[in-house]
Amino acid sequence: MTIWQRDMTLEMLTNRNSNTMSNFLDIEFMEIGADFLVARMPVNQKTRQPVGIMHGGASCVLAETVGSTAANCAVDAKQFYCVGLDINTNHIRSIREGYVIATAKPYHLGRTTQVWGIEIVNEQKQMISINRLTMAVLKREKSE
């Protein structure tokens, strides 16, 4: 059984972020599971802070990108859309190069809110950060 309320492909999810911060940071969706979504981001000159490690804000951007995309795919897009209410990030380990991989899984898929857990790891599967994203589920206005 799947949590997704729409058909989606990795290419569609990546293209959905054209002309956005996610696109600028080269975030790419990698895997769609029955109850999870995975994306990756390179650690490079766009995502590093001046001391040479990945900027904490870049972790938040990756977490919010994969979590909010998942949230919006877990609701009926004709009736609802999701926007971020809160994000909490605990930075566990620094990284200087390579890719970071984020996996979003839901803790709660409610009528008015969703809560997602997003773990970000390096290519060796070492924990980089732990993130919790709370989303508001909003009703679409009917067009007249």
SULHUZI-V655236 format. One line per field, one symbol per residue. ss: DSSP state (@ for helix, = for strand, . for the rest). phi: phi as a letter, one per 30 degrees, with the letter a starting at -180 (. if undefined). A space follows every 50 residues. Layout:
# SULHUZI-V655236
ss=???
phi=???
This chain:
# SULHUZI-V655236
ss=.........@@@@@@@....@@@@...=====...========....=.. ...=.@@@@@@@@@@@@@@@@@@......============......=== =========...==========....=============.....
phi=.ccdcadabddddddeceibeededidbdcaccdbabbbbbdcaddccce djcddeddedddddddddddeddcbdddcbbbbdcabbbcdcbdbcajcc bcccbdcaccdcbbbccbccbddciddcacbbbcccccdddddc
